[in-house]
Amino acid sequence: MTEKINYLKKVITETKRKYQNEWEKIKGPLMEAINEFRDKLRTELKEEVWKEAENKFTKVLKTHKLYKFFGFNVEFQWEKRKNLFEKIKNLAPEKKMYGILKELAKNKKEYEGGKTYRTIMLTILYPEWYFPVNRDVLKRIKKNLQNFPSMSDKRIDQLIQFYQIVYEIKEELGIDTMLEVGFYLFKYNKEKSLKNEMLEHNKETDNKPTPYFTLSSILNALQTKPFLILAGISGTGKTQIARLIAGIMCEKEDG
């Protein structure tokens, strides 16, 4: 367990160093949107109000390229949304609140199709305790941690344990909210996706593998300034690097 915690702490520490400036830029608009969404629901819980508030919130996510971070890609009926909100709107602000995940997992039929949505709502109500955990992020870390938790109801205890471990790391590193930690893990997933796509491209084209430290340097440079000049003779992969980075860093929305 110590090894797992140390690995996760290393991942969060390194991504915090790389992406904290980016987080500081989007934190204000994101938290403002979360607070407005939450306040609107607490004031008037009606379907039309919910839809209006959710649409406004997702617009902010798209603007700041956080749509995939929150994972708004599920259909969840109004009655289920209302029922879910009623169950979680007044949780006590303490770590025991992770037990709500086990309670929500008891009735699989009631929340079928809403596993992602429940973590979205928990995050909107309690960003200091939750962030949206999805398979795309977790599968990148799984290779290094055996029995790493997934969103499967059968492994809900492991998911609870994961939140508790991450919370302790958050406290140790002096990070304000779990949502910020989730953002760093989301960026970590994007880095790994870029690396894997680049390696796959090299295999397909029989090119010599591009060292990942080169890609890391490029990504770090882009965090400093919003442009980068790639120079080199023809056939060295300048265009492919630009395409891969653009494909990973830009959100692709349906429609």
URMOTA-V84630 format. One record per residue. PSI is psi in whole degrees, -180 to 180 (* if undefined). OMEGA is omega as a letter, one per 20 degrees, with the letter a starting at -180 (999 if undefined). D_CENTER is the distance of its C-alpha to the mean C-alpha in Angstrom with 2 decimals. Layout:
[[PSI | OMEGA | D_CENTER] [PSI | OMEGA | D_CENTER]]
This chain:
[[-39 | r | 23.30] [-41 | r | 23.94] [-41 | r | 23.01] [-44 | a | 19.63] [-43 | a | 18.94] [-39 | r | 20.28] [-47 | a | 18.19] [-39 | r | 14.88] [-39 | r | 16.40] [-44 | r | 17.35] [-48 | a | 13.95] [-41 | r | 12.54] [-45 | a | 15.89] [-42 | a | 16.04] [-31 | r | 12.72] [-43 | r | 13.63] [-39 | a | 16.97] [-38 | a | 15.82] [9 | a | 13.30] [-39 | r | 14.62] [-40 | r | 16.90] [-40 | r | 14.32] [-43 | a | 12.43] [-31 | r | 15.93] [-35 | a | 16.64] [-11 | a | 13.91] [-44 | a | 13.88] [-58 | r | 17.17] [-38 | a | 16.63] [-48 | a | 13.27] [-34 | r | 14.92] [-42 | r | 18.05] [-40 | r | 16.56] [-47 | a | 15.02] [-40 | r | 18.44] [-43 | r | 20.36] [-48 | a | 18.61] [-47 | a | 19.22] [-38 | a | 22.75] [-42 | a | 23.68] [-40 | a | 22.91] [-26 | a | 24.80] [-44 | a | 27.68] [99 | a | 28.29] [84 | r | 26.68] [153 | a | 27.86] [-45 | a | 26.38] [-35 | r | 27.20] [-43 | r | 25.79] [-49 | a | 22.50] [-42 | a | 22.26] [-45 | a | 23.22] [-40 | a | 20.71] [-41 | r | 17.81] [-39 | r | 19.00] [-39 | r | 19.23] [-46 | a | 15.74] [-28 | r | 14.27] [-40 | r | 16.68] [-41 | r | 15.20] [-43 | a | 11.68] [-41 | r | 13.59] [-39 | a | 15.70] [16 | r | 13.08] [45 | r | 11.17] [9 | a | 8.00] [-45 | r | 9.11] [-28 | r | 7.15] [-46 | r | 3.73] [-22 | r | 5.97] [40 | r | 7.85] [75 | a | 11.23] [24 | a | 13.31] [146 | r | 15.34] [125 | a | 18.86] [118 | a | 19.62] [152 | a | 23.20] [-46 | a | 24.23] [-37 | r | 26.10] [-39 | r | 23.21] [-46 | a | 20.98] [-44 | r | 23.88] [-43 | r | 24.50] [-46 | a | 20.96] [-43 | a | 21.05] [-34 | a | 24.49] [-32 | a | 23.44] [-1 | a | 20.64] [-22 | a | 21.82] [42 | r | 24.05] [148 | r | 22.45] [138 | a | 23.92] [73 | r | 21.86] [164 | a | 22.06] [-21 | r | 20.32] [-16 | a | 22.40] [-16 | r | 20.24] [-19 | r | 17.98] [-19 | r | 21.02] [-28 | r | 20.13] [-41 | r | 17.81] [-39 | r | 21.02] [-42 | a | 22.96] [-26 | a | 20.69] [-11 | a | 20.88] [-45 | a | 24.70] [88 | a | 25.41] [-40 | a | 23.58] [-39 | a | 25.48] [-36 | a | 24.65] [18 | r | 20.89] [130 | a | 21.04] [0 | a | 18.49] [19 | a | 16.51] [-42 | r | 14.40] [-40 | a | 11.16] [-33 | a | 12.98] [-36 | r | 14.02] [-29 | r | 10.71] [-48 | a | 10.17] [-38 | r | 13.70] [-37 | r | 13.54] [-42 | a | 10.90] [-39 | a | 13.22] [-35 | a | 16.17] [67 | a | 15.15] [-18 | r | 12.36] [-14 | a | 14.45] [-24 | a | 13.96] [159 | r | 10.75] [157 | a | 7.03] [114 | r | 5.69] [122 | r | 6.26] [165 | a | 7.11] [-34 | a | 9.75] [-38 | r | 8.59] [-47 | a | 6.58] [-35 | a | 9.41] [-24 | r | 12.19] [-31 | a | 12.03] [-24 | a | 12.78] [-37 | a | 15.14] [-26 | a | 17.85] [-14 | a | 18.37] [113 | r | 18.20] [145 | r | 20.56] [32 | r | 19.84] [142 | a | 16.18] [148 | r | 14.84] [-178 | r | 13.55] [7 | r | 13.24] [134 | r | 16.98] [-30 | a | 19.22] [-19 | a | 21.63] [31 | a | 19.39] [-33 | r | 18.31] [-37 | r | 20.09] [-35 | r | 17.99] [-42 | r | 14.74] [-43 | r | 16.59] [-40 | r | 17.71] [-49 | r | 14.29] [-42 | a | 13.32] [-41 | r | 16.78] [-47 | a | 16.59] [-37 | r | 13.42] [-44 | r | 15.16] [-40 | r | 18.26] [-42 | r | 16.69] [-47 | r | 15.24] [-44 | a | 18.82] [-37 | a | 20.43] [-2 | r | 18.61] [31 | r | 19.28] [137 | a | 15.81] [-48 | a | 16.17] [158 | r | 13.24] [-29 | r | 10.65] [-39 | r | 8.33] [-41 | r | 9.28] [-44 | r | 8.69] [-37 | r | 5.04] [-42 | r | 5.26] [-39 | r | 7.67] [-33 | r | 6.28] [-43 | r | 4.08] [-36 | r | 7.64] [-42 | r | 9.33] [-40 | r | 8.46] [-39 | r | 9.88] [-46 | a | 12.77] [-37 | r | 13.60] [-43 | r | 13.60] [-45 | r | 15.96] [-46 | a | 18.11] [-41 | r | 18.57] [-37 | a | 19.49] [-43 | r | 21.89] [-39 | r | 23.54] [-39 | r | 23.93] [-42 | a | 25.53] [-37 | r | 27.89] [-42 | a | 29.00] [-33 | a | 29.77] [1 | a | 31.74] [24 | r | 33.40] [161 | r | 32.45] [139 | a | 32.21] [135 | r | 28.67] [123 | a | 27.05] [138 | a | 26.26] [-26 | r | 22.59] [-27 | r | 23.73] [-44 | r | 24.85] [-41 | r | 21.47] [-41 | r | 19.97] [-41 | r | 22.80] [-47 | a | 22.10] [-42 | r | 18.43] [-39 | r | 19.61] [-38 | a | 22.40] [-23 | r | 20.24] [-23 | a | 18.43] [-46 | r | 22.01] [149 | a | 23.51] [17 | r | 22.37] [161 | a | 24.85] [138 | r | 26.11] [119 | r | 29.46] [126 | a | 29.72] [148 | r | 33.33] [166 | r | 35.19] [167 | a | 37.66] [141 | r | 37.04] [6 | a | 35.17] [-1 | r | 33.02] [14 | a | 29.70] [-47 | a | 29.03] [-42 | a | 28.28] [-39 | r | 26.10] [-46 | a | 23.97] [-43 | a | 23.57] [-43 | a | 22.76] [-44 | r | 20.13] [-43 | r | 18.35] [-41 | a | 18.66] [-34 | a | 17.37] [-43 | a | 14.15] [-23 | a | 13.55] [137 | r | 14.77] [137 | r | 13.17] [106 | a | 15.56] [146 | r | 16.25] [143 | r | 18.89] [* | 999 | 22.25]]
